[in-house]
Amino acid sequence: MSTDCLFCKIVAGEISSEQVYSDEHVVVFKDINQKAAVHLLIVPREHIISLNELDERHDGLMAYMMRLLPKIAKEQGLDQGFRTVINTGPGGGQVVFHLHIHLLGGAGLSGVGFSRAV
């Protein structure tokens, strides 16, 4: 745990969040800056700054997080689809430097992020 990391404090229960899922690997909670009807953050309990810091020992964790995404989306009623985003580094739009995946869906999604290819 990084003592000055916002997400580490949320994972540790030092800062409250609106959690929708939690287990020994991850915590999933609502983003406080909602960009869609459903906007969740999937955050590993381990403090990893970004995708740039991943190595082979994180392969299982990343696979676990990817497999968890559709399950969480289904629980949130996102049967028609959802979007995932991982911002990496300041130039990639990362604001909190603890790896996390945005899960977005529902009403209002079309105006968020990349538009659909034609």
A tleap script that builds the chain and sets N, CA, C and O, in Angstrom:
source leaprc.protein.ff14SB
mol = sequence {
  NMET SER THR ASP CYS LEU PHE CYS LYS ILE
  VAL ALA GLY GLU ILE SER SER GLU GLN VAL
  TYR SER ASP GLU HIE VAL VAL VAL PHE LYS
  ASP ILE ASN GLN LYS ALA ALA VAL HIE LEU
  LEU ILE VAL PRO ARG GLU HIE ILE ILE SER
  LEU ASN GLU LEU ASP GLU ARG HIE ASP GLY
  LEU MET ALA TYR MET MET ARG LEU LEU PRO
  LYS ILE ALA LYS GLU GLN GLY LEU ASP GLN
  GLY PHE ARG THR VAL ILE ASN THR GLY PRO
  GLY GLY GLY GLN VAL VAL PHE HIE LEU HIE
  ILE HIE LEU LEU GLY GLY ALA GLY LEU SER
  GLY VAL GLY PHE SER ARG ALA CVAL
}
set mol.1.N position { 0.843 -1.192 0.000 }
set mol.1.CA position { 0.000 0.000 0.000 }
set mol.1.C position { 0.876 1.239 0.000 }
set mol.1.O position { 1.858 1.327 0.738 }
set mol.2.N position { 0.507 2.181 -0.831 }
set mol.2.CA position { 1.173 3.474 -0.850 }
set mol.2.C position { 0.400 4.394 0.097 }
set mol.2.O position { -0.816 4.536 -0.030 }
set mol.3.N position { 1.089 5.005 1.024 }
set mol.3.CA position { 0.413 5.788 2.064 }
set mol.3.C position { -0.286 7.034 1.534 }
set mol.3.O position { -1.201 7.542 2.181 }
set mol.4.N position { 0.125 7.539 0.369 }
set mol.4.CA position { -0.505 8.744 -0.164 }
set mol.4.C position { -1.399 8.463 -1.370 }
set mol.4.O position { -1.810 9.395 -2.062 }
set mol.5.N position { -1.702 7.202 -1.627 }
set mol.5.CA position { -2.515 6.821 -2.785 }
set mol.5.C position { -3.997 6.785 -2.406 }
set mol.5.O position { -4.389 6.071 -1.483 }
set mol.6.N position { -4.807 7.550 -3.117 }
set mol.6.CA position { -6.247 7.603 -2.875 }
set mol.6.C position { -6.885 6.219 -2.966 }
set mol.6.O position { -7.678 5.845 -2.102 }
set mol.7.N position { -6.544 5.455 -4.007 }
set mol.7.CA position { -7.166 4.146 -4.180 }
set mol.7.C position { -6.693 3.149 -3.136 }
set mol.7.O position { -7.465 2.284 -2.724 }
set mol.8.N position { -5.445 3.247 -2.696 }
set mol.8.CA position { -4.979 2.383 -1.604 }
set mol.8.C position { -5.785 2.655 -0.340 }
set mol.8.O position { -6.106 1.730 0.406 }
set mol.9.N position { -6.110 3.917 -0.101 }
set mol.9.CA position { -6.902 4.273 1.074 }
set mol.9.C position { -8.333 3.755 0.954 }
set mol.9.O position { -8.927 3.341 1.949 }
set mol.10.N position { -8.886 3.775 -0.254 }
set mol.10.CA position { -10.222 3.214 -0.472 }
set mol.10.C position { -10.189 1.705 -0.268 }
set mol.10.O position { -11.055 1.150 0.408 }
set mol.11.N position { -9.187 1.035 -0.852 }
set mol.11.CA position { -9.040 -0.419 -0.708 }
set mol.11.C position { -8.916 -0.806 0.764 }
set mol.11.O position { -9.483 -1.812 1.193 }
set mol.12.N position { -8.174 -0.008 1.538 }
set mol.12.CA position { -7.955 -0.288 2.956 }
set mol.12.C position { -9.151 0.099 3.830 }
set mol.12.O position { -9.168 -0.207 5.022 }
set mol.13.N position { -10.146 0.764 3.252 }
set mol.13.CA position { -11.313 1.181 4.019 }
set mol.13.C position { -11.115 2.475 4.782 }
set mol.13.O position { -11.946 2.834 5.617 }
set mol.14.N position { -10.027 3.180 4.510 }
set mol.14.CA position { -9.759 4.453 5.186 }
set mol.14.C position { -10.580 5.596 4.600 }
set mol.14.O position { -10.842 6.590 5.276 }
set mol.15.N position { -10.981 5.452 3.351 }
set mol.15.CA position { -11.839 6.422 2.675 }
set mol.15.C position { -13.044 5.651 2.161 }
set mol.15.O position { -12.897 4.574 1.583 }
set mol.16.N position { -14.234 6.200 2.370 }
set mol.16.CA position { -15.442 5.486 1.950 }
set mol.16.C position { -15.632 5.573 0.439 }
set mol.16.O position { -15.186 6.515 -0.215 }
set mol.17.N position { -16.302 4.570 -0.081 }
set mol.17.CA position { -16.662 4.532 -1.494 }
set mol.17.C position { -17.953 3.736 -1.606 }
set mol.17.O position { -18.349 3.027 -0.681 }
set mol.18.N position { -18.592 3.866 -2.744 }
set mol.18.CA position { -19.816 3.104 -2.982 }
set mol.18.C position { -19.430 1.812 -3.695 }
set mol.18.O position { -19.486 1.720 -4.922 }
set mol.19.N position { -19.037 0.815 -2.901 }
set mol.19.CA position { -18.553 -0.448 -3.452 }
set mol.19.C position { -19.695 -1.302 -3.979 }
set mol.19.O position { -20.777 -1.364 -3.395 }
set mol.20.N position { -19.417 -1.965 -5.115 }
set mol.20.CA position { -20.387 -2.905 -5.673 }
set mol.20.C position { -19.847 -4.331 -5.654 }
set mol.20.O position { -20.603 -5.283 -5.847 }
set mol.21.N position { -18.537 -4.485 -5.421 }
set mol.21.CA position { -17.923 -5.812 -5.379 }
set mol.21.C position { -16.572 -5.697 -4.689 }
set mol.21.O position { -15.882 -4.684 -4.799 }
set mol.22.N position { -16.211 -6.758 -3.975 }
set mol.22.CA position { -14.915 -6.793 -3.308 }
set mol.22.C position { -14.531 -8.249 -3.077 }
set mol.22.O position { -15.374 -9.067 -2.708 }
set mol.23.N position { -13.270 -8.571 -3.292 }
set mol.23.CA position { -12.743 -9.888 -2.961 }
set mol.23.C position { -11.267 -9.744 -2.602 }
set mol.23.O position { -10.788 -8.629 -2.398 }
set mol.24.N position { -10.550 -10.847 -2.522 }
set mol.24.CA position { -9.152 -10.792 -2.091 }
set mol.24.C position { -8.226 -10.155 -3.121 }
set mol.24.O position { -7.084 -9.828 -2.799 }
set mol.25.N position { -8.702 -9.972 -4.368 }
set mol.25.CA position { -7.863 -9.431 -5.436 }
set mol.25.C position { -8.183 -7.989 -5.815 }
set mol.25.O position { -7.283 -7.209 -6.127 }
set mol.26.N position { -9.465 -7.639 -5.786 }
set mol.26.CA position { -9.904 -6.338 -6.299 }
set mol.26.C position { -11.006 -5.729 -5.445 }
set mol.26.O position { -11.652 -6.401 -4.641 }
set mol.27.N position { -11.193 -4.433 -5.651 }
set mol.27.CA position { -12.343 -3.710 -5.121 }
set mol.27.C position { -12.964 -2.987 -6.312 }
set mol.27.O position { -12.252 -2.402 -7.128 }
set mol.28.N position { -14.292 -3.029 -6.410 }
set mol.28.CA position { -15.006 -2.361 -7.495 }
set mol.28.C position { -15.955 -1.351 -6.860 }
set mol.28.O position { -16.766 -1.698 -6.002 }
set mol.29.N position { -15.842 -0.094 -7.294 }
set mol.29.CA position { -16.685 0.951 -6.725 }
set mol.29.C position { -17.070 1.966 -7.786 }
set mol.29.O position { -16.456 2.037 -8.850 }
set mol.30.N position { -18.102 2.755 -7.479 }
set mol.30.CA position { -18.585 3.778 -8.401 }
set mol.30.C position { -17.585 4.925 -8.474 }
set mol.30.O position { -17.047 5.371 -7.461 }
set mol.31.N position { -17.350 5.389 -9.694 }
set mol.31.CA position { -16.497 6.556 -9.910 }
set mol.31.C position { -17.240 7.787 -9.392 }
set mol.31.O position { -18.434 7.943 -9.648 }
set mol.32.N position { -16.553 8.649 -8.677 }
set mol.32.CA position { -17.221 9.850 -8.158 }
set mol.32.C position { -17.482 10.873 -9.263 }
set mol.32.O position { -18.285 11.788 -9.077 }
set mol.33.N position { -16.819 10.731 -10.401 }
set mol.33.CA position { -17.027 11.614 -11.553 }
set mol.33.C position { -17.688 10.820 -12.680 }
set mol.33.O position { -17.080 10.566 -13.720 }
set mol.34.N position { -18.937 10.436 -12.452 }
set mol.34.CA position { -19.665 9.586 -13.396 }
set mol.34.C position { -19.689 10.192 -14.798 }
set mol.34.O position { -20.026 11.362 -14.975 }
set mol.35.N position { -19.324 9.369 -15.801 }
set mol.35.CA position { -19.356 9.779 -17.203 }
set mol.35.C position { -20.426 9.019 -17.981 }
set mol.35.O position { -20.613 9.256 -19.175 }
set mol.36.N position { -21.120 8.119 -17.318 }
set mol.36.CA position { -22.199 7.339 -17.922 }
set mol.36.C position { -23.126 6.883 -16.800 }
set mol.36.O position { -22.808 7.036 -15.620 }
set mol.37.N position { -24.265 6.326 -17.173 }
set mol.37.CA position { -25.215 5.854 -16.161 }
set mol.37.C position { -24.555 4.861 -15.214 }
set mol.37.O position { -24.807 4.879 -14.009 }
set mol.38.N position { -23.710 3.996 -15.765 }
set mol.38.CA position { -22.898 3.087 -14.957 }
set mol.38.C position { -21.443 3.433 -15.228 }
set mol.38.O position { -20.991 3.370 -16.371 }
set mol.39.N position { -20.717 3.794 -14.198 }
set mol.39.CA position { -19.287 4.105 -14.323 }
set mol.39.C position { -18.601 3.592 -13.063 }
set mol.39.O position { -18.629 4.225 -12.008 }
set mol.40.N position { -17.985 2.423 -13.213 }
set mol.40.CA position { -17.324 1.766 -12.091 }
set mol.40.C position { -15.823 1.729 -12.312 }
set mol.40.O position { -15.344 1.820 -13.442 }
set mol.41.N position { -15.093 1.594 -11.222 }
set mol.41.CA position { -13.646 1.416 -11.269 }
set mol.41.C position { -13.304 0.063 -10.676 }
set mol.41.O position { -13.721 -0.260 -9.564 }
set mol.42.N position { -12.547 -0.725 -11.421 }
set mol.42.CA position { -12.066 -2.018 -10.949 }
set mol.42.C position { -10.618 -1.790 -10.543 }
set mol.42.O position { -9.775 -1.492 -11.388 }
set mol.43.N position { -10.325 -1.926 -9.258 }
set mol.43.CA position { -9.029 -1.548 -8.697 }
set mol.43.C position { -8.385 -2.751 -8.014 }
set mol.43.O position { -8.986 -3.348 -7.121 }
set mol.44.N position { -7.170 -3.112 -8.422 }
set mol.44.CA position { -6.495 -4.206 -7.716 }
set mol.44.C position { -6.109 -3.768 -6.305 }
set mol.44.O position { -5.779 -2.604 -6.080 }
set mol.45.N position { -6.151 -4.689 -5.374 }
set mol.45.CA position { -5.733 -4.369 -4.007 }
set mol.45.C position { -4.242 -4.032 -3.948 }
set mol.45.O position { -3.816 -3.198 -3.149 }
set mol.46.N position { -3.465 -4.686 -4.796 }
set mol.46.CA position { -2.027 -4.407 -4.847 }
set mol.46.C position { -1.801 -3.046 -5.501 }
set mol.46.O position { -2.416 -2.729 -6.519 }
set mol.47.N position { -0.923 -2.251 -4.913 }
set mol.47.CA position { -0.608 -0.949 -5.502 }
set mol.47.C position { 0.323 -1.147 -6.696 }
set mol.47.O position { 1.502 -1.468 -6.547 }
set mol.48.N position { -0.241 -0.946 -7.878 }
set mol.48.CA position { 0.501 -0.964 -9.136 }
set mol.48.C position { 0.225 0.389 -9.771 }
set mol.48.O position { -0.935 0.757 -9.952 }
set mol.49.N position { 1.250 1.123 -10.107 }
set mol.49.CA position { 1.059 2.494 -10.590 }
set mol.49.C position { 0.262 2.540 -11.892 }
set mol.49.O position { -0.717 3.279 -11.991 }
set mol.50.N position { 0.670 1.761 -12.884 }
set mol.50.CA position { -0.009 1.780 -14.184 }
set mol.50.C position { 0.333 0.513 -14.955 }
set mol.50.O position { 1.063 -0.346 -14.461 }
set mol.51.N position { -0.196 0.402 -16.166 }
set mol.51.CA position { 0.147 -0.727 -17.030 }
set mol.51.C position { 1.651 -0.818 -17.259 }
set mol.51.O position { 2.186 -1.909 -17.454 }
set mol.52.N position { 2.326 0.314 -17.237 }
set mol.52.CA position { 3.774 0.335 -17.482 }
set mol.52.C position { 4.567 -0.431 -16.432 }
set mol.52.O position { 5.698 -0.835 -16.701 }
set mol.53.N position { 4.017 -0.639 -15.262 }
set mol.53.CA position { 4.725 -1.328 -14.185 }
set mol.53.C position { 4.411 -2.821 -14.114 }
set mol.53.O position { 4.959 -3.522 -13.263 }
set mol.54.N position { 3.549 -3.314 -14.982 }
set mol.54.CA position { 3.198 -4.731 -14.958 }
set mol.54.C position { 4.358 -5.595 -15.426 }
set mol.54.O position { 5.136 -5.197 -16.293 }
set mol.55.N position { 4.462 -6.779 -14.842 }
set mol.55.CA position { 5.394 -7.791 -15.335 }
set mol.55.C position { 4.701 -9.149 -15.250 }
set mol.55.O position { 3.509 -9.221 -14.953 }
set mol.56.N position { 5.438 -10.216 -15.508 }
set mol.56.CA position { 4.847 -11.549 -15.595 }
set mol.56.C position { 4.095 -11.961 -14.334 }
set mol.56.O position { 3.119 -12.707 -14.419 }
set mol.57.N position { 4.525 -11.493 -13.174 }
set mol.57.CA position { 3.844 -11.910 -11.947 }
set mol.57.C position { 2.430 -11.333 -11.850 }
set mol.57.O position { 1.642 -11.773 -11.012 }
set mol.58.N position { 2.101 -10.356 -12.695 }
set mol.58.CA position { 0.764 -9.759 -12.690 }
set mol.58.C position { -0.168 -10.386 -13.726 }
set mol.58.O position { -1.329 -9.989 -13.832 }
set mol.59.N position { 0.327 -11.361 -14.490 }
set mol.59.CA position { -0.490 -11.959 -15.553 }
set mol.59.C position { -1.801 -12.525 -15.012 }
set mol.59.O position { -2.861 -12.293 -15.593 }
set mol.60.N position { -1.738 -13.254 -13.921 }
set mol.60.CA position { -2.943 -13.843 -13.340 }
set mol.60.C position { -3.927 -12.788 -12.867 }
set mol.60.O position { -5.133 -12.930 -13.068 }
set mol.61.N position { -3.427 -11.737 -12.244 }
set mol.61.CA position { -4.283 -10.658 -11.758 }
set mol.61.C position { -4.994 -9.967 -12.914 }
set mol.61.O position { -6.197 -9.716 -12.847 }
set mol.62.N position { -4.253 -9.661 -13.971 }
set mol.62.CA position { -4.865 -8.970 -15.107 }
set mol.62.C position { -5.902 -9.855 -15.795 }
set mol.62.O position { -6.964 -9.376 -16.191 }
set mol.63.N position { -5.598 -11.141 -15.938 }
set mol.63.CA position { -6.571 -12.062 -16.533 }
set mol.63.C position { -7.818 -12.138 -15.651 }
set mol.63.O position { -8.939 -12.155 -16.159 }
set mol.64.N position { -7.627 -12.183 -14.353 }
set mol.64.CA position { -8.743 -12.228 -13.412 }
set mol.64.C position { -9.622 -10.982 -13.571 }
set mol.64.O position { -10.847 -11.085 -13.637 }
set mol.65.N position { -8.990 -9.814 -13.630 }
set mol.65.CA position { -9.743 -8.568 -13.767 }
set mol.65.C position { -10.528 -8.542 -15.081 }
set mol.65.O position { -11.677 -8.102 -15.111 }
set mol.66.N position { -9.910 -9.010 -16.158 }
set mol.66.CA position { -10.589 -9.025 -17.458 }
set mol.66.C position { -11.785 -9.977 -17.451 }
set mol.66.O position { -12.824 -9.673 -18.036 }
set mol.67.N position { -11.643 -11.111 -16.799 }
set mol.67.CA position { -12.763 -12.059 -16.714 }
set mol.67.C position { -13.869 -11.544 -15.789 }
set mol.67.O position { -15.040 -11.881 -15.969 }
set mol.68.N position { -13.499 -10.734 -14.811 }
set mol.68.CA position { -14.479 -10.188 -13.873 }
set mol.68.C position { -15.350 -9.108 -14.523 }
set mol.68.O position { -16.519 -8.960 -14.165 }
set mol.69.N position { -14.799 -8.368 -15.457 }
set mol.69.CA position { -15.522 -7.251 -16.075 }
set mol.69.C position { -16.902 -7.638 -16.614 }
set mol.69.O position { -17.880 -6.978 -16.263 }
set mol.70.N position { -17.030 -8.682 -17.455 }
set mol.70.CA position { -18.373 -9.009 -17.954 }
set mol.70.C position { -19.337 -9.466 -16.862 }
set mol.70.O position { -20.543 -9.252 -16.976 }
set mol.71.N position { -18.827 -10.083 -15.822 }
set mol.71.CA position { -19.688 -10.503 -14.716 }
set mol.71.C position { -20.260 -9.285 -13.993 }
set mol.71.O position { -21.455 -9.227 -13.701 }
set mol.72.N position { -19.395 -8.320 -13.711 }
set mol.72.CA position { -19.846 -7.087 -13.053 }
set mol.72.C position { -20.815 -6.337 -13.966 }
set mol.72.O position { -21.845 -5.841 -13.510 }
set mol.73.N position { -20.483 -6.255 -15.261 }
set mol.73.CA position { -21.354 -5.571 -16.220 }
set mol.73.C position { -22.744 -6.201 -16.227 }
set mol.73.O position { -23.749 -5.490 -16.233 }
set mol.74.N position { -22.803 -7.516 -16.228 }
set mol.74.CA position { -24.095 -8.207 -16.228 }
set mol.74.C position { -24.876 -7.887 -14.959 }
set mol.74.O position { -26.078 -7.632 -15.017 }
set mol.75.N position { -24.195 -7.900 -13.807 }
set mol.75.CA position { -24.859 -7.561 -12.540 }
set mol.75.C position { -25.404 -6.138 -12.549 }
set mol.75.O position { -26.380 -5.837 -11.862 }
set mol.76.N position { -24.767 -5.257 -13.334 }
set mol.76.CA position { -25.194 -3.861 -13.417 }
set mol.76.C position { -26.256 -3.638 -14.499 }
set mol.76.O position { -26.679 -2.506 -14.735 }
set mol.77.N position { -26.682 -4.722 -15.152 }
set mol.77.CA position { -27.725 -4.620 -16.165 }
set mol.77.C position { -27.237 -4.166 -17.531 }
set mol.77.O position { -28.029 -3.684 -18.341 }
set mol.78.N position { -25.957 -4.310 -17.796 }
set mol.78.CA position { -25.393 -3.854 -19.068 }
set mol.78.C position { -25.412 -4.975 -20.109 }
set mol.78.O position { -24.376 -5.350 -20.659 }
set mol.79.N position { -26.602 -5.497 -20.366 }
set mol.79.CA position { -26.760 -6.611 -21.298 }
set mol.79.C position { -26.510 -6.215 -22.750 }
set mol.79.O position { -26.200 -7.072 -23.577 }
set mol.80.N position { -26.638 -4.937 -23.068 }
set mol.80.CA position { -26.447 -4.474 -24.446 }
set mol.80.C position { -24.993 -4.127 -24.757 }
set mol.80.O position { -24.664 -3.799 -25.897 }
set mol.81.N position { -24.133 -4.196 -23.761 }
set mol.81.CA position { -22.718 -3.907 -23.981 }
set mol.81.C position { -22.182 -2.894 -22.993 }
set mol.81.O position { -22.925 -2.262 -22.242 }
set mol.82.N position { -20.871 -2.761 -23.019 }
set mol.82.CA position { -20.188 -1.848 -22.108 }
set mol.82.C position { -18.836 -1.474 -22.703 }
set mol.82.O position { -18.380 -2.080 -23.672 }
set mol.83.N position { -18.214 -0.484 -22.119 }
set mol.83.CA position { -16.900 -0.013 -22.560 }
set mol.83.C position { -15.923 -0.132 -21.397 }
set mol.83.O position { -16.286 0.089 -20.242 }
set mol.84.N position { -14.677 -0.485 -21.715 }
set mol.84.CA position { -13.619 -0.496 -20.709 }
set mol.84.C position { -12.523 0.455 -21.159 }
set mol.84.O position { -12.227 0.568 -22.348 }
set mol.85.N position { -11.924 1.137 -20.187 }
set mol.85.CA position { -10.861 2.102 -20.469 }
set mol.85.C position { -9.795 1.963 -19.394 }
set mol.85.O position { -10.101 1.866 -18.206 }
set mol.86.N position { -8.534 1.956 -19.827 }
set mol.86.CA position { -7.407 2.027 -18.893 }
set mol.86.C position { -6.542 3.199 -19.335 }
set mol.86.O position { -5.880 3.127 -20.370 }
set mol.87.N position { -6.544 4.268 -18.564 }
set mol.87.CA position { -5.677 5.410 -18.838 }
set mol.87.C position { -4.303 5.117 -18.243 }
set mol.87.O position { -4.196 4.679 -17.098 }
set mol.88.N position { -3.254 5.362 -19.027 }
set mol.88.CA position { -1.901 5.036 -18.578 }
set mol.88.C position { -0.997 6.252 -18.698 }
set mol.88.O position { -0.742 6.741 -19.798 }
set mol.89.N position { -0.515 6.735 -17.563 }
set mol.89.CA position { 0.395 7.875 -17.532 }
set mol.89.C position { -0.323 9.194 -17.738 }
set mol.89.O position { -1.463 9.222 -18.201 }
set mol.90.N position { 0.345 10.292 -17.393 }
set mol.90.CA position { -0.261 11.618 -17.527 }
set mol.90.C position { -0.719 11.924 -18.954 }
set mol.90.O position { -1.781 12.515 -19.152 }
set mol.91.N position { 0.074 11.526 -19.943 }
set mol.91.CA position { -0.291 11.771 -21.333 }
set mol.91.C position { -1.465 10.934 -21.798 }
set mol.91.O position { -2.103 11.260 -22.799 }
set mol.92.N position { -1.755 9.862 -21.083 }
set mol.92.CA position { -2.888 8.996 -21.407 }
set mol.92.C position { -4.126 9.312 -20.598 }
set mol.92.O position { -5.128 8.603 -20.684 }
set mol.93.N position { -4.062 10.380 -19.808 }
set mol.93.CA position { -5.224 10.799 -19.033 }
set mol.93.C position { -5.331 10.198 -17.647 }
set mol.93.O position { -6.346 10.383 -16.976 }
set mol.94.N position { -4.295 9.472 -17.196 }
set mol.94.CA position { -4.351 8.887 -15.853 }
set mol.94.C position { -4.227 9.993 -14.814 }
set mol.94.O position { -3.315 10.818 -14.878 }
set mol.95.N position { -5.144 10.005 -13.862 }
set mol.95.CA position { -5.164 11.023 -12.811 }
set mol.95.C position { -4.776 10.426 -11.465 }
set mol.95.O position { -4.029 11.040 -10.703 }
set mol.96.N position { -5.282 9.228 -11.170 }
set mol.96.CA position { -4.913 8.525 -9.940 }
set mol.96.C position { -3.909 7.450 -10.335 }
set mol.96.O position { -4.211 6.585 -11.157 }
set mol.97.N position { -2.728 7.503 -9.755 }
set mol.97.CA position { -1.639 6.620 -10.173 }
set mol.97.C position { -1.634 5.314 -9.376 }
set mol.97.O position { -0.703 4.990 -8.637 }
set mol.98.N position { -2.721 4.597 -9.572 }
set mol.98.CA position { -2.940 3.238 -9.082 }
set mol.98.C position { -3.751 2.593 -10.198 }
set mol.98.O position { -4.863 3.030 -10.492 }
set mol.99.N position { -3.204 1.566 -10.812 }
set mol.99.CA position { -3.856 0.922 -11.945 }
set mol.99.C position { -5.334 0.678 -11.662 }
set mol.99.O position { -5.700 0.214 -10.583 }
set mol.100.N position { -6.172 0.992 -12.632 }
set mol.100.CA position { -7.602 0.735 -12.513 }
set mol.100.C position { -8.223 0.682 -13.901 }
set mol.100.O position { -7.710 1.260 -14.860 }
set mol.101.N position { -9.336 -0.024 -13.978 }
set mol.101.CA position { -10.079 -0.152 -15.229 }
set mol.101.C position { -11.429 0.524 -15.047 }
set mol.101.O position { -12.156 0.244 -14.094 }
set mol.102.N position { -11.752 1.416 -15.973 }
set mol.102.CA position { -13.075 2.032 -15.986 }
set mol.102.C position { -14.029 1.093 -16.710 }
set mol.102.O position { -13.716 0.599 -17.794 }
set mol.103.N position { -15.178 0.848 -16.120 }
set mol.103.CA position { -16.260 0.084 -16.745 }
set mol.103.C position { -17.424 1.046 -16.909 }
set mol.103.O position { -17.981 1.529 -15.923 }
set mol.104.N position { -17.793 1.324 -18.159 }
set mol.104.CA position { -18.841 2.300 -18.452 }
set mol.104.C position { -19.936 1.659 -19.282 }
set mol.104.O position { -19.667 0.814 -20.136 }
set mol.105.N position { -21.173 2.066 -19.028 }
set mol.105.CA position { -22.281 1.555 -19.820 }
set mol.105.C position { -23.582 2.237 -19.479 }
set mol.105.O position { -23.654 3.080 -18.585 }
set mol.106.N position { -24.604 1.856 -20.207 }
set mol.106.CA position { -25.928 2.415 -19.978 }
set mol.106.C position { -26.136 3.727 -20.701 }
set mol.106.O position { -25.369 4.091 -21.593 }
set mol.107.N position { -27.183 4.434 -20.306 }
set mol.107.CA position { -27.545 5.697 -20.938 }
set mol.107.C position { -26.398 6.693 -20.857 }
set mol.107.O position { -25.712 6.787 -19.840 }
set mol.108.N position { -26.201 7.426 -21.927 }
set mol.108.CA position { -25.175 8.455 -21.950 }
set mol.108.C position { -23.817 7.972 -22.394 }
set mol.108.O position { -22.879 8.767 -22.467 }
set mol.109.N position { -23.681 6.700 -22.692 }
set mol.109.CA position { -22.370 6.160 -23.053 }
set mol.109.C position { -21.874 6.670 -24.392 }
set mol.109.O position { -20.666 6.827 -24.566 }
set mol.110.N position { -22.747 6.932 -25.336 }
set mol.110.CA position { -22.318 7.290 -26.685 }
set mol.110.C position { -21.441 8.536 -26.717 }
set mol.110.O position { -20.606 8.671 -27.611 }
set mol.111.N position { -21.608 9.441 -25.771 }
set mol.111.CA position { -20.814 10.660 -25.765 }
set mol.111.C position { -19.535 10.574 -24.967 }
set mol.111.O position { -18.853 11.583 -24.793 }
set mol.112.N position { -19.189 9.390 -24.474 }
set mol.112.CA position { -18.027 9.221 -23.609 }
set mol.112.C position { -16.886 8.585 -24.382 }
set mol.112.O position { -17.055 7.527 -24.989 }
set mol.113.N position { -15.731 9.221 -24.362 }
set mol.113.CA position { -14.545 8.607 -24.960 }
set mol.113.C position { -14.621 8.537 -26.463 }
set mol.113.O position { -15.079 9.476 -27.114 }
set mol.114.N position { -14.175 7.428 -27.015 }
set mol.114.CA position { -14.131 7.253 -28.460 }
set mol.114.C position { -15.523 7.027 -29.016 }
set mol.114.O position { -16.344 6.339 -28.409 }
set mol.115.N position { -15.780 7.609 -30.171 }
set mol.115.CA position { -17.065 7.354 -30.814 }
set mol.115.C position { -16.999 6.033 -31.561 }
set mol.115.O position { -15.920 5.527 -31.867 }
set mol.116.N position { -18.146 5.494 -31.842 }
set mol.116.CA position { -18.225 4.213 -32.532 }
set mol.116.C position { -17.718 4.372 -33.962 }
set mol.116.O position { -18.021 5.358 -34.634 }
set mol.117.N position { -16.944 3.393 -34.417 }
set mol.117.CA position { -16.440 3.405 -35.791 }
set mol.117.C position { -17.596 3.230 -36.764 }
set mol.117.O position { -18.562 2.523 -36.478 }
set mol.118.N position { -17.488 3.877 -37.905 }
set mol.118.CA position { -18.538 3.747 -38.925 }
set mol.118.C position { -18.098 2.864 -40.055 }
set mol.118.O position { -18.857 2.646 -41.000 }
savepdb mol mol.pdb
quit
